[in-house]
Amino acid sequence: ARGRSPQSAAAASELLGSAYGALSAMFGAVPQEGARLPPWTRKPHVVLEVFKALLEGVYDSRSGAEAARVASSVARLWEAYAQGGTRLVAQSAGRAGKATYQAKIQRATKGFVIMLIAHALDQQRRWAGIEAAVKRSLTRLEPDRRGGARNGETQSWKEVVGVLQTGMVPLLSCLDGSDHLKQSLYASLREPLSTMFKEMHEGYQKRSKYSGEA
């Protein structure tokens, strides 16, 4: 993918945009109430493959600005998936003994969140880091434009890291109170991914404690 032509890069970007639009519409169409769960909950692996392609598209972006746009899209979709849709009602799940429709979706998809987390960790491990990403982005520019673009590229790739870290919070929150899911994920990871997950989850717990969420 690193050697893509501008034409193939544009086609890939268009495809990612279409994938984001499809998932966004799918999560946005979740009703407030319903007798049956949405069809996509019965085909979670298909949804996960689209998520994987979108995240990989972040790290494969030709510029930091493009990567930041795709990262923001991925973070929004992670949140929608974790909440069971885009309606802001899922947090009331379980209160007063009443489970919302979105909460039912959450229960149906919760076990697959660990696959999203595992893939995100693996992509993070494979990524060479901000400096390497900046260098790769600059090589796609004319030599006389590289010096002036370096600071902007660096800031954009730093933004990508922050967006993805924040975007992981809704996924990690799905593990709250689910020790078996945490244990399943940890057991499925090999080093250094298991250590990366442990550190990530500990950081999440500390931030939640300080913010009063835990």
C-alpha positions as a printed NumPy array, in Angstrom:
array([[  0.   ,   0.   ,   0.   ],
       [  2.913,   2.351,   0.606],
       [  3.706,   2.371,  -3.097],
       [  0.204,   3.253,  -4.214],
       [ -0.24 ,   5.613,  -7.125],
       [ -2.293,   8.8  ,  -6.596],
       [ -5.117,   7.151,  -8.538],
       [ -5.198,   4.015,  -6.394],
       [ -4.849,   6.112,  -3.243],
       [ -7.848,   8.199,  -4.295],
       [ -9.838,   5.035,  -4.987],
       [ -8.909,   3.617,  -1.583],
       [ -9.904,   6.868,   0.106],
       [-13.26 ,   6.814,  -1.683],
       [-13.807,   3.215,  -0.627],
       [-13.052,   4.029,   3.012],
       [-15.45 ,   6.951,   2.81 ],
       [-18.163,   4.659,   1.495],
       [-17.478,   2.132,   4.255],
       [-17.731,   4.842,   6.896],
       [-20.961,   6.124,   5.374],
       [-22.474,   2.638,   5.346],
       [-21.612,   1.898,   8.991],
       [-22.657,   5.351,  10.118],
       [-26.04 ,   4.965,   8.426],
       [-26.424,   1.465,   9.843],
       [-25.783,   2.561,  13.424],
       [-27.862,   5.692,  12.946],
       [-30.837,   3.616,  11.815],
       [-31.068,   1.73 ,  15.122],
       [-34.581,   2.485,  16.439],
       [-35.377,   3.411,  20.   ],
       [-37.477,   0.301,  20.426],
       [-37.886,  -2.923,  18.505],
       [-38.885,  -6.553,  18.74 ],
       [-35.935,  -7.854,  16.733],
       [-32.3  ,  -6.899,  16.833],
       [-30.837,  -5.329,  13.663],
       [-29.613,  -7.843,  11.035],
       [-26.009,  -6.682,  11.395],
       [-25.879,  -8.01 ,  14.958],
       [-26.189, -11.504,  13.478],
       [-23.201, -10.938,  11.194],
       [-20.663,  -9.356,  13.55 ],
       [-17.641, -10.663,  11.651],
       [-18.653,  -8.7  ,   8.562],
       [-18.889,  -5.517,  10.617],
       [-15.537,  -6.25 ,  12.258],
       [-13.828,  -6.654,   8.881],
       [-15.039,  -3.22 ,   7.818],
       [-13.774,  -1.756,  11.092],
       [-10.394,  -3.379,  10.495],
       [-10.134,  -1.936,   6.987],
       [-10.966,   1.542,   8.271],
       [ -8.37 ,   1.429,  11.048],
       [ -5.708,   0.1  ,   8.702],
       [ -6.613,   2.97 ,   6.402],
       [ -5.614,   5.405,   9.152],
       [ -2.067,   4.104,   9.358],
       [ -1.807,   3.767,   5.585],
       [ -2.915,   7.358,   4.903],
       [ -0.804,   9.442,   2.56 ],
       [ -0.822,  12.455,   4.888],
       [ -1.36 ,  13.269,   8.526],
       [ -4.443,  15.334,   7.711],
       [ -6.021,  12.42 ,   5.868],
       [ -5.104,  10.06 ,   8.709],
       [ -6.679,  12.412,  11.264],
       [ -9.928,  12.521,   9.282],
       [-10.129,   8.75 ,   9.028],
       [ -9.147,   8.328,  12.698],
       [-11.998,  10.616,  13.753],
       [-14.4  ,   8.535,  11.676],
       [-13.131,   5.314,  13.239],
       [-13.463,   6.752,  16.76 ],
       [-17.067,   7.813,  16.102],
       [-17.92 ,   4.356,  14.776],
       [-16.221,   2.614,  17.705],
       [-18.399,   4.639,  20.058],
       [-21.564,   3.861,  18.086],
       [-20.749,   0.147,  18.062],
       [-19.988,   0.115,  21.781],
       [-23.253,   1.938,  22.54 ],
       [-25.368,  -0.229,  20.261],
       [-26.225,   2.707,  18.008],
       [-25.923,   6.46 ,  17.866],
       [-28.859,   7.333,  20.102],
       [-27.711,   8.68 ,  23.462],
       [-29.891,   6.387,  25.536],
       [-27.742,   3.317,  26.086],
       [-26.211,   4.635,  29.295],
       [-29.556,   4.182,  31.035],
       [-29.406,   0.451,  30.417],
       [-30.222,  -1.553,  33.5  ],
       [-31.466,   1.343,  35.58 ],
       [-34.756,   0.762,  37.36 ],
       [-34.722,  -2.767,  35.926],
       [-35.454,  -1.513,  32.427],
       [-33.114,  -2.412,  29.589],
       [-33.24 ,  -0.245,  26.483],
       [-33.238,  -1.623,  22.961],
       [-29.68 ,  -0.417,  22.517],
       [-28.685,  -2.235,  25.69 ],
       [-29.957,  -5.449,  24.129],
       [-27.776,  -4.757,  21.107],
       [-24.841,  -4.095,  23.425],
       [-25.281,  -7.492,  25.015],
       [-25.422,  -9.152,  21.596],
       [-22.231,  -7.514,  20.338],
       [-20.239,  -7.108,  23.55 ],
       [-18.208, -10.266,  23.065],
       [-16.847,  -8.986,  19.76 ],
       [-15.492,  -5.747,  21.196],
       [-12.394,  -7.607,  22.359],
       [-11.638,  -8.39 ,  18.704],
       [-11.677,  -4.684,  17.883],
       [ -9.356,  -3.985,  20.805],
       [ -6.999,  -6.801,  19.79 ],
       [ -6.829,  -5.522,  16.217],
       [ -6.218,  -1.959,  17.385],
       [ -3.351,  -3.135,  19.571],
       [ -1.842,  -5.122,  16.71 ],
       [ -2.033,  -2.144,  14.349],
       [ -0.444,   0.055,  16.993],
       [  2.389,  -2.463,  17.37 ],
       [  2.978,  -2.628,  13.617],
       [  3.048,   1.147,  13.232],
       [  6.556,   2.596,  13.12 ],
       [  5.574,   5.756,  15.003],
       [  5.071,   9.465,  14.404],
       [  8.513,  10.268,  13.014],
       [  8.353,   7.447,  10.489],
       [  4.824,   8.454,   9.472],
       [  5.902,  12.068,   8.974],
       [  8.869,  10.989,   6.88 ],
       [  6.666,   8.773,   4.722],
       [  4.156,  11.587,   4.215],
       [  6.88 ,  14.074,   3.277],
       [  8.371,  11.773,   0.632],
       [  5.111,  12.106,  -1.267],
       [  5.614,  15.849,  -1.605],
       [  7.893,  17.754,  -3.925],
       [ 11.316,  18.327,  -2.274],
       [ 10.834,  22.098,  -2.043],
       [  7.579,  21.644,  -0.084],
       [  8.828,  19.191,   2.51 ],
       [ 10.473,  21.616,   4.92 ],
       [  7.402,  23.791,   5.278],
       [  5.09 ,  20.809,   5.653],
       [  7.02 ,  19.001,   8.391],
       [  5.478,  20.783,  11.394],
       [  1.966,  20.368,  10.051],
       [  2.497,  16.68 ,   9.365],
       [  3.944,  16.151,  12.83 ],
       [  0.986,  17.839,  14.503],
       [ -1.504,  15.888,  12.394],
       [  0.051,  12.524,  13.211],
       [  0.16 ,  13.454,  16.903],
       [ -3.542,  14.253,  16.597],
       [ -4.113,  10.799,  15.106],
       [ -2.515,   9.147,  18.139],
       [ -4.653,  11.193,  20.534],
       [ -7.878,  10.584,  18.627],
       [ -7.368,   6.829,  18.551],
       [ -6.406,   6.683,  22.229],
       [ -9.545,   8.605,  23.188],
       [-11.597,   6.569,  20.736],
       [-10.644,   3.37 ,  22.525],
       [-12.374,   4.492,  25.732],
       [-15.907,   3.367,  24.722],
       [-14.518,  -0.033,  23.719],
       [-12.656,  -0.413,  27.008],
       [-15.758,   0.655,  28.928],
       [-17.54 ,  -2.387,  27.475],
       [-15.185,  -4.523,  29.555],
       [-16.29 ,  -2.914,  32.82 ],
       [-17.779,  -5.597,  35.039],
       [-16.891,  -8.303,  32.515],
       [-13.844, -10.027,  33.95 ],
       [-14.346, -13.008,  31.658],
       [-14.049, -10.766,  28.59 ],
       [-10.904,  -9.13 ,  29.934],
       [ -9.431, -12.513,  30.732],
       [-10.392, -13.883,  27.308],
       [ -8.747, -10.962,  25.568],
       [ -5.621, -11.101,  27.704],
       [ -5.277, -14.856,  27.18 ],
       [ -5.617, -14.486,  23.393],
       [ -2.831, -11.899,  23.118],
       [  0.837, -12.655,  22.702],
       [  3.638, -10.42 ,  23.809],
       [  4.05 ,  -7.546,  23.409],
       [  0.288,  -7.167,  22.856],
       [ -0.671,  -8.588,  26.272],
       [  1.552,  -6.055,  28.029],
       [  0.238,  -3.273,  25.787],
       [ -3.334,  -4.196,  26.719],
       [ -2.516,  -4.362,  30.424],
       [ -0.949,  -0.901,  30.331],
       [ -3.781,   0.513,  28.237],
       [ -6.459,  -0.867,  30.548],
       [ -4.669,   0.306,  33.682],
       [ -4.436,   3.79 ,  32.174],
       [ -8.147,   3.687,  31.343],
       [ -9.026,   2.664,  34.898],
       [ -6.922,   5.466,  36.384],
       [ -8.538,   8.088,  34.14 ],
       [-11.992,   6.744,  34.941],
       [-11.274,   6.835,  38.668],
       [-10.057,  10.432,  38.534],
       [-13.056,  11.496,  36.456],
       [-15.437,   9.794,  38.856],
       [-16.715,   7.29 ,  36.31 ],
       [-15.365,   4.196,  38.013]])
